Amino acid sequence: METNDIEHCKHRLVELQVEHRDLDDVIARLAKDPLIDELELKRLKKRKLMLKDMIAHLESKLIPDLNA
């Protein structure tokens, strides 16, 4: 992986981590609301899970290959 690609991945990883953390806060606040739209809450949780998968994928790309 080239230096530009690595830096891009690191930058994107930070962006995704911030979005994931923000979503976590939003979900926690909405879950306390008795009038919450359950469908919206489900969508947010699904988005959070997708972000988690994207974060894991980027982290695995950034780990040097031990067999190299």
Protein Blocks (a to p, Z undefined) as FASTA:
>chain_A
ZZklmmmmmmmmmmmmmmmmmmmmmmmmmmmpmkbcfklmmmmmmmmmmmmmmmmmmmmm
mpccfkZZ
